[in-house]
């Protein structure tokens, strides 16, 4: 597990120029290391690869846009050995860097070859670039704040009580841009939160969100919120704290903190989230089964992609389930 203590140990190892390194996942065939350069104390993730793979990914790296505080470099080590380096160049992003390298390392571990690992690393780096560009000095956009609040509400109210904290935290995939927000033991769940006054429609962002291909069961949760700047309600910060206090496992706590960063919620911006207060108006649930109004990838004509559409809630009555039935579904204990 990558944490601040490990970085500090690497930073204190030597006083001369060079690098302190620590191998990650030594049981893996992939050559993964954390490193700190001396005397600059620049933190790095290093991934070893071969010359053939380096030739394949070099054009992709050269085409990457610059991002404040981060660099992705390809460096020659020996004749046939190269090194991919993710480098933290701005200490203001230190709280982002640990979740970033943990996420990239996890993605690499799932790949079978050095070439696949390098390509996955570049793709994941690009996703983090997009995340960092989307989080401005004003913090998350209002819609994203409500969306994160809805996911955390579902995590705290339904997922953790149903399957326990470790499984629930591992199942929360919304911050990782998965097709659905939760991949629970018995079902995937897509959570839609809204502060709209009418709240009688649901926007589906792409053709995969409600696609049951590859999923045993799929449910849709609609969390309808009131939002105000004063009075009664719960802030996003308060809900984050409440979930954190519910967790007892150190690994679950670290994963939760990393996922918050991936969602664009940064500790350094917490003061931005104290004033928006949310009150639950209602939550409602539907099972995605035969006859559910949706568009999936198989429905798209050739050449059409990235489909966004809106569902009228009034058309979903026959697919409605109670919260108790939803809990049984996500546990995998329904009939």
C-alpha positions in Angstrom: 0.0 0.0 0.0 1.4 3.4 -1.0 1.1 6.1 1.6 2.8 9.2 2.9 5.0 7.2 5.3 6.5 5.3 2.4 7.3 8.5 0.5 8.9 10.1 3.6 11.1 7.0 4.1 12.3 7.3 0.5 12.9 11.0 0.9 15.2 10.5 3.9 17.2 7.6 2.7 20.2 9.5 1.1 21.7 12.9 1.0 23.7 12.5 -2.2 22.5 12.9 -5.8 20.6 9.9 -7.1 17.4 8.1 -6.5 15.9 6.1 -3.6 13.6 3.4 -4.9 11.2 0.7 -3.6 9.8 -2.1 -5.7 6.1 -2.4 -5.8 4.3 -5.8 -6.0 7.5 -7.9 -6.3 5.4 -10.9 -7.1 4.3 -9.3 -10.4 6.2 -9.7 -13.6 5.9 -6.0 -14.2 8.8 -3.8 -13.2 7.2 -1.2 -10.9 9.0 1.1 -8.5 8.4 4.1 -6.4 11.3 6.5 -6.5 12.4 9.8 -5.0 15.1 11.8 -6.8 17.8 13.5 -4.6 18.4 16.3 -3.8 15.2 17.7 -5.5 12.9 15.1 -3.7 10.8 14.7 -6.8 8.4 11.8 -6.3 8.1 9.3 -9.2 6.4 6.1 -10.4 8.8 4.1 -12.6 7.7 1.4 -15.0 10.4 -0.6 -16.8 9.8 -1.7 -20.4 11.7 -2.9 -23.5 12.8 -1.0 -26.6 10.0 -2.5 -28.8 7.3 -1.3 -26.4 9.1 2.1 -26.1 9.0 2.5 -29.9 5.2 1.8 -29.9 4.2 4.3 -27.1 6.8 7.1 -27.9 4.5 8.9 -30.4 1.6 8.8 -27.8 3.8 10.4 -25.1 5.1 13.1 -27.5 1.5 14.1 -28.3 0.4 14.5 -24.7 -0.6 18.0 -23.6 1.3 19.4 -20.7 -0.3 19.3 -17.3 0.6 21.6 -14.4 2.5 19.6 -11.7 2.8 16.3 -13.6 5.1 14.9 -16.3 5.1 11.5 -18.1 8.6 10.8 -19.5 10.1 7.9 -21.5 13.8 7.5 -20.6 16.5 5.1 -21.9 18.2 3.1 -19.2 20.4 0.6 -21.1 20.5 -0.5 -24.7 17.2 -2.5 -24.6 15.7 -1.2 -21.4 13.5 1.9 -21.0 11.7 3.5 -18.2 8.3 5.2 -18.1 8.4 7.9 -15.4 5.4 9.7 -13.9 6.9 12.6 -12.0 5.4 15.0 -9.5 6.7 18.5 -10.4 4.6 20.6 -8.1 4.3 19.8 -4.4 0.8 21.4 -4.3 -0.4 18.3 -6.0 1.1 15.9 -3.5 -2.3 14.8 -2.2 -3.3 13.8 -5.7 -0.1 12.0 -6.6 -0.4 9.1 -4.2 -3.9 8.1 -5.4 -2.7 8.7 -9.0 0.3 6.3 -8.8 -1.8 3.8 -6.8 -4.4 3.8 -9.5 -1.9 3.5 -12.3 -0.1 0.6 -10.6 -3.4 -1.2 -10.0 -4.3 -0.9 -13.7 -0.8 -2.1 -14.8 -1.1 -5.2 -12.5 -4.1 -6.3 -14.5 -2.3 -6.4 -17.8 -0.6 -9.5 -19.2 2.3 -8.0 -21.1 4.8 -5.2 -20.9 3.3 -3.6 -24.1 -0.2 -3.8 -22.6 1.1 -2.3 -19.3 2.7 0.6 -21.0 -0.3 1.4 -23.1 -2.6 1.1 -20.1 -0.3 3.4 -18.1 -0.5 6.1 -20.8 -4.3 5.9 -21.0 -4.6 6.1 -17.2 -2.3 9.1 -17.1 -4.4 10.9 -19.7 -7.5 10.2 -17.5 -5.8 11.8 -14.5 -4.8 14.8 -16.7 -8.4 15.2 -17.6 -9.4 15.0 -14.0 -6.9 17.6 -12.9 -8.0 20.0 -15.7 -11.7 19.6 -14.7 -11.1 20.5 -11.0 -10.7 24.3 -10.9 -9.8 26.6 -8.1 -13.6 26.8 -7.5 -13.7 23.1 -6.8 -16.2 20.6 -8.3 -19.0 22.0 -10.5 -22.4 22.1 -8.7 -23.7 19.1 -10.6 -20.7 17.0 -9.7 -21.0 18.0 -6.1 -24.6 16.7 -6.0 -23.6 13.6 -7.9 -20.8 12.8 -5.4 -23.2 13.4 -2.6 -25.7 11.0 -4.1 -23.1 8.2 -4.5 -21.9 8.7 -0.9 -25.5 8.6 0.3 -26.0 5.3 -1.4 -22.7 4.0 -0.1 -23.5 4.9 3.5 -27.3 4.1 3.5 -27.4 0.9 1.4 -24.0 -0.5 0.2 -22.2 -0.7 3.5 -25.1 -2.1 5.6 -25.8 -4.6 2.9 -22.3 -6.0 2.2 -19.9 -4.5 4.8 -17.4 -1.7 4.5 -14.6 -3.6 2.6 -16.8 -5.0 -0.1 -18.8 -1.7 -0.4 -15.7 0.4 -0.8 -14.1 -2.0 -3.3 -17.4 -1.9 -5.2 -17.6 1.9 -5.5 -16.4 2.4 -9.0 -18.0 5.8 -9.9 -14.8 7.8 -9.4 -13.0 5.5 -11.7 -15.3 6.3 -14.6 -16.7 2.8 -14.8 -20.0 2.2 -16.7 -21.9 2.1 -13.4 -21.2 3.7 -10.0 -21.2 0.5 -8.0 -20.2 -3.1 -8.9 -21.7 -5.0 -5.9 -21.7 -8.8 -5.4 -25.3 -9.3 -6.7 -25.8 -6.4 -9.0 -24.3 -3.2 -10.5 -26.0 0.0 -9.5 -26.0 3.3 -11.4 -26.8 6.2 -9.1 -28.4 9.4 -10.4 -28.6 12.4 -8.0 -30.5 15.6 -8.9 -31.4 18.9 -7.2 -33.9 19.8 -10.0 -37.3 20.9 -8.7 -39.2 18.7 -11.1 -36.9 15.7 -10.9 -39.2 13.7 -13.2 -36.5 12.8 -15.8 -33.1 11.1 -15.6 -30.3 11.8 -18.0 -28.2 8.8 -19.1 -24.8 9.9 -20.1 -23.9 7.1 -22.5 -25.1 3.8 -24.1 -23.3 1.6 -21.6 -24.7 3.0 -18.3 -27.9 0.9 -18.5 -26.5 -1.9 -20.5 -26.8 -5.3 -18.7 -24.2 -7.0 -20.9 -21.7 -8.7 -18.6 -23.7 -7.9 -15.5 -25.8 -10.4 -13.6 -28.3 -7.7 -12.6 -28.4 -3.9 -12.9 -30.4 -1.4 -10.9 -30.9 2.3 -11.2 -31.1 4.5 -8.1 -32.5 8.0 -8.2 -31.6 10.3 -5.3 -33.6 13.5 -5.3 -32.2 16.3 -3.2 -33.1 19.8 -2.1 -30.1 22.2 -2.2 -29.8 25.4 -0.3 -27.1 27.7 1.1 -28.4 28.0 4.6 -30.8 26.4 7.0 -31.2 22.7 7.5 -29.3 20.1 5.5 -26.0 18.3 5.2 -22.9 19.5 3.5 -20.8 17.3 1.2 -18.0 17.7 3.8 -20.2 16.4 6.6 -21.2 13.3 4.5 -17.6 12.6 3.6 -16.8 12.7 7.4 -19.8 10.5 8.2 -18.6 7.8 5.7 -15.1 8.1 7.0 -16.2 7.6 10.6 -18.1 4.5 9.6 -15.0 2.8 8.2 -12.7 0.8 10.6 -10.4 -1.0 8.2 -7.1 0.9 7.4 -7.2 -0.4 3.8 -10.8 0.7 3.4 -10.0 4.1 4.7 -7.1 4.6 2.4 -9.1 3.3 -0.6 -11.9 5.7 0.3 -9.6 8.6 0.5 -8.0 7.7 -2.9 -11.4 7.4 -4.5 -12.5 10.8 -3.2 -9.4 12.3 -5.0 -10.3 10.4 -8.2 -13.8 12.0 -7.9 -12.2 15.4 -7.8 -12.8 16.0 -4.1 -9.5 17.4 -2.7 -8.8 18.0 1.0 -7.2 21.4 0.1 -10.6 22.6 -1.2 -12.8 21.4 1.6 -13.7 25.0 2.6 -15.6 25.3 -0.8 -18.1 22.6 0.2 -19.3 23.8 3.5 -22.1 26.1 2.2 -24.1 23.9 -0.1 -26.5 22.0 2.1 -28.5 19.0 0.8 -31.7 17.4 2.2 -33.1 14.1 0.9 -36.5 14.5 -0.7 -36.8 10.9 -1.8 -34.9 8.0 -3.2 -36.4 5.5 -5.7 -35.1 2.4 -7.4 -35.7 0.4 -10.5 -34.4 -2.9 -11.9 -33.2 -2.8 -15.5 -35.0 -5.7 -17.0 -37.0 -6.5 -20.2 -39.0 -3.6 -21.4 -37.0 -0.9 -19.5 -36.8 2.2 -21.7 -33.1 2.6 -22.6 -30.5 2.7 -25.4 -27.6 0.3 -25.3 -24.6 -0.1 -27.5 -26.1 -2.9 -29.6 -29.0 -0.5 -30.6 -26.7 2.1 -32.1 -26.4 2.3 -35.9 -23.0 1.9 -37.4 -21.0 5.1 -36.9 -23.0 6.4 -34.0 -21.3 6.6 -30.6 -21.4 8.5 -27.3 -25.2 8.6 -27.1 -26.8 10.7 -24.3 -30.6 10.5 -23.7 -33.3 11.3 -21.1 -35.7 8.9 -19.5 -39.2 10.0 -18.2 -39.6 8.6 -14.7 -43.3 8.2 -15.2 -42.5 5.3 -17.7 -40.7 3.3 -15.0 -43.5 2.3 -12.6 -43.5 -1.4 -13.7 -39.8 -1.7 -13.0 -39.9 -0.1 -9.5 -38.5 -2.0 -6.5 -38.5 -1.2 -2.8 -35.3 -0.4 -0.9 -35.5 -3.8 0.9 -35.7 -5.6 -2.5 -32.7 -3.5 -3.7 -30.6 -4.6 -0.7 -31.4 -8.2 -1.4 -30.5 -7.7 -5.0 -27.1 -6.2 -4.3 -26.3 -8.9 -1.8 -27.1 -11.5 -4.4 -29.7 -13.1 -2.1 -32.8 -12.3 -4.1 -34.9 -15.1 -5.6 
